[in-house]
Amino acid sequence: MSARIPAFSPRKRRNVHSLDGNTSDGIGQTIIRKTGTELRWFPLPRAEGQGERANSHGNSSENDCPNFKPTDNHSTKERMKLNHPALVELLQRAYSAEKAAAFAYIGHAASLKNPVAKAVVKQIEDDEWSHRRNVLVIMQQYDIPVSRFYEFKFHVIGRVISASCHIIGWFMPYFFAGKLESGNVCEYFVMMKYFHALGIKKHDEILYEMGIKEKEHEVYFLEQIKDSKWLPYFERVFSWGKQATANDVDLADKLPVAESNQYCKNYKKHGG
């Protein structure tokens, strides 16, 4: 299981300062200390996730796991088909949207001057690639194809956002990243609900982990801009900030996996 960005209790939140200033403790340093020992659940098939990322960073993931095969151990005939169009569409969209998020964080990290801030956003980018791999593994179990439309759409969106991070200043990349992550949280809990409707619970743990990780990202981004003079104005316009969020997950009082279907009862599709 991959190392998590730590959940933030109220006491911890008071110790977190903006990463463009002097950070004495808190989110950024904790992430960096754990980055080197992070374990990845699923190695990445060639040209997926890190393979695409290699074009931006100059790193090759081809040797990460040379024996990885981008299919599960069951033959095609043994795979169950999902009779749930909304679930299939949500998996396809989430898979491609994770690439857009990762591309955006490449640009976001590159636009930052503080090395601690760069490292934190880089870690979040890595989390998005990991989520993309995890979703692909689930899709392959049910012969769900990757959507070419979503792949193209979110590839373009991600590249545009990545480039814009260099020209829109410091506040907006943090704000819109937080708003994006806020919406992503419920997607994974809604997937869990859809699977439960089909009598499938074997994906609960991984979907829960990804939903909680997205919430941790949201909290991190909000912490960086919570004292900005711009936040009240952006919150009124875009309905996200200190008082508004797109999910009902509370990291200080998390529900266990078995009860997490209580989350996101008022889910609304976004970003599709």
PEGILIN-V169438 format. One record per residue. RES is the residue in one letter. SS is DSSP state (h for helix, s for strand, l for the rest). PHI is phi in radians with two decimals (NA if undefined). OMEGA is omega as a letter, one per 40 degrees, with the letter a starting at -180 (NA if undefined). Layout:
{{RES	SS	PHI	OMEGA} {RES	SS	PHI	OMEGA}}
This chain:
{{M	l	NA	a} {S	l	-1.26	i} {A	l	-1.16	a} {R	l	-1.74	i} {I	l	-1.19	a} {P	l	-1.11	i} {A	l	-1.21	a} {F	l	-1.95	i} {S	l	-1.31	i} {P	h	-0.97	i} {R	h	-1.14	i} {K	h	-1.14	a} {R	h	-1.06	a} {R	h	-1.20	a} {N	l	-1.62	a} {V	l	-1.65	i} {H	l	-2.00	i} {S	l	-1.03	a} {L	l	-1.30	i} {D	l	-1.52	i} {G	l	-1.88	i} {N	l	-1.65	a} {T	l	-1.77	a} {S	l	-1.59	i} {D	l	-2.91	i} {G	l	1.93	a} {I	h	-1.02	a} {G	h	-1.00	a} {Q	h	-1.17	i} {T	h	-1.12	i} {I	h	-1.09	a} {I	h	-1.12	i} {R	h	-1.12	a} {K	h	-1.62	a} {T	h	-1.00	a} {G	l	-1.16	a} {T	l	-1.88	a} {E	l	-1.12	i} {L	l	-1.81	a} {R	l	-1.80	a} {W	l	-1.20	a} {F	l	-2.27	i} {P	l	-1.14	a} {L	l	-1.76	i} {P	l	-1.12	a} {R	l	-1.00	i} {A	l	1.29	i} {E	l	-1.95	i} {G	l	1.09	a} {Q	h	-1.17	i} {G	h	-1.07	i} {E	h	-1.24	a} {R	h	-1.12	a} {A	h	-1.04	i} {N	h	-1.16	a} {S	h	-1.65	a} {H	h	-1.76	a} {G	l	1.41	i} {N	l	-1.84	i} {S	l	-1.85	i} {S	l	-1.80	a} {E	l	-1.06	a} {N	l	-1.71	a} {D	l	-1.01	i} {C	l	-2.74	a} {P	l	-1.11	a} {N	l	-1.66	a} {F	l	-1.21	i} {K	l	-2.09	a} {P	l	-1.33	i} {T	l	-2.45	i} {D	l	-1.48	a} {N	l	-1.52	a} {H	l	-1.69	i} {S	l	-1.24	a} {T	h	-1.00	a} {K	h	-1.14	a} {E	h	-1.52	a} {R	l	-1.36	i} {M	l	-1.43	i} {K	l	-1.65	a} {L	l	-1.53	i} {N	l	-1.59	a} {H	l	-2.69	a} {P	h	-0.95	a} {A	h	-1.14	i} {L	h	-1.19	i} {V	h	-1.03	a} {E	h	-1.13	a} {L	h	-1.16	i} {L	h	-1.12	a} {Q	h	-1.09	a} {R	h	-1.20	i} {A	h	-1.11	i} {Y	h	-1.02	a} {S	h	-1.31	a} {A	h	-1.16	i} {E	h	-1.12	i} {K	h	-1.18	i} {A	h	-1.04	i} {A	h	-1.10	a} {A	h	-1.09	i} {F	h	-1.05	a} {A	h	-1.07	a} {Y	h	-1.28	i} {I	h	-1.07	i} {G	h	-1.18	i} {H	h	-1.07	a} {A	h	-1.07	a} {A	h	-1.14	a} {S	h	-1.44	a} {L	l	-1.55	i} {K	l	-1.68	a} {N	l	-1.25	a} {P	h	-1.14	i} {V	h	-1.18	i} {A	h	-1.07	i} {K	h	-1.01	a} {A	h	-1.14	i} {V	h	-1.16	a} {V	h	-1.15	i} {K	h	-1.09	i} {Q	h	-1.11	i} {I	h	-1.15	i} {E	h	-1.00	i} {D	h	-1.05	i} {D	h	-1.07	a} {E	h	-1.16	i} {W	h	-1.08	i} {S	h	-1.09	i} {H	h	-1.10	i} {R	h	-1.06	i} {R	h	-1.13	a} {N	h	-1.09	i} {V	h	-1.13	i} {L	h	-1.07	i} {V	h	-1.06	i} {I	h	-1.12	a} {M	h	-1.03	a} {Q	h	-1.14	i} {Q	h	-1.18	a} {Y	l	-2.11	i} {D	l	0.95	i} {I	l	-1.50	a} {P	l	-1.31	i} {V	l	-1.22	a} {S	l	-1.38	i} {R	h	-1.12	i} {F	h	-1.09	i} {Y	h	-1.14	i} {E	h	-1.07	i} {F	h	-1.18	a} {K	h	-1.01	a} {F	h	-1.35	i} {H	h	-1.10	i} {V	h	-1.13	i} {I	h	-1.02	a} {G	h	-1.09	i} {R	h	-1.17	i} {V	h	-1.13	i} {I	h	-1.10	i} {S	h	-1.00	a} {A	h	-1.19	a} {S	h	-1.20	a} {C	l	-1.04	a} {H	l	-1.45	a} {I	l	-2.22	a} {I	l	-1.79	i} {G	l	1.56	a} {W	l	-1.50	a} {F	h	-1.22	a} {M	h	-1.11	i} {P	h	-1.03	i} {Y	h	-1.17	a} {F	h	-1.09	a} {F	h	-1.25	i} {A	h	-1.13	i} {G	h	-1.11	i} {K	h	-1.12	i} {L	h	-1.07	a} {E	h	-1.11	i} {S	h	-1.02	i} {G	h	-1.29	a} {N	h	-1.18	a} {V	h	-0.94	a} {C	h	-1.23	a} {E	h	-1.00	a} {Y	h	-1.32	i} {F	h	-1.28	i} {V	h	-1.21	i} {M	h	-0.98	i} {M	h	-1.03	i} {K	h	-1.06	a} {Y	h	-1.10	i} {F	h	-1.10	i} {H	h	-1.07	i} {A	h	-1.10	i} {L	l	-1.71	a} {G	l	1.38	a} {I	l	-1.92	i} {K	l	-2.18	a} {K	l	-1.24	i} {H	l	-1.70	a} {D	h	-0.99	a} {E	h	-1.09	a} {I	h	-1.23	i} {L	h	-1.17	i} {Y	h	-1.09	a} {E	h	-1.02	a} {M	h	-1.22	i} {G	h	-1.10	i} {I	h	-1.17	i} {K	h	-1.08	i} {E	h	-1.11	i} {K	h	-1.15	i} {E	h	-1.08	i} {H	h	-1.09	a} {E	h	-1.00	a} {V	h	-1.09	i} {Y	h	-1.06	a} {F	h	-1.11	i} {L	h	-1.12	i} {E	h	-1.02	a} {Q	h	-1.29	a} {I	h	-2.10	a} {K	l	-1.07	a} {D	l	-1.77	a} {S	l	-1.25	i} {K	l	-1.17	a} {W	l	-1.43	a} {L	h	-1.02	a} {P	h	-1.02	a} {Y	h	-1.24	i} {F	h	-1.16	i} {E	h	-1.13	i} {R	h	-1.15	a} {V	h	-1.40	a} {F	h	-1.89	i} {S	l	0.99	i} {W	l	-2.66	i} {G	l	2.83	a} {K	l	-1.14	a} {Q	l	-1.82	a} {A	l	-2.26	i} {T	l	-2.57	a} {A	l	-1.63	a} {N	l	-2.54	a} {D	l	-2.07	i} {V	l	-1.47	i} {D	l	-2.03	a} {L	h	-1.13	i} {A	h	-1.32	a} {D	h	-2.54	a} {K	l	-1.23	i} {L	l	-1.36	i} {P	l	-1.21	a} {V	h	-0.95	a} {A	h	-1.11	a} {E	h	-1.91	a} {S	h	-1.27	i} {N	h	-1.22	i} {Q	h	-1.35	i} {Y	l	-1.27	i} {C	l	1.04	i} {K	l	-1.22	i} {N	l	-1.84	a} {Y	l	-1.02	i} {K	l	-2.19	i} {K	l	-0.99	i} {H	l	-2.44	i} {G	l	1.13	a} {G	l	-1.61	NA}}
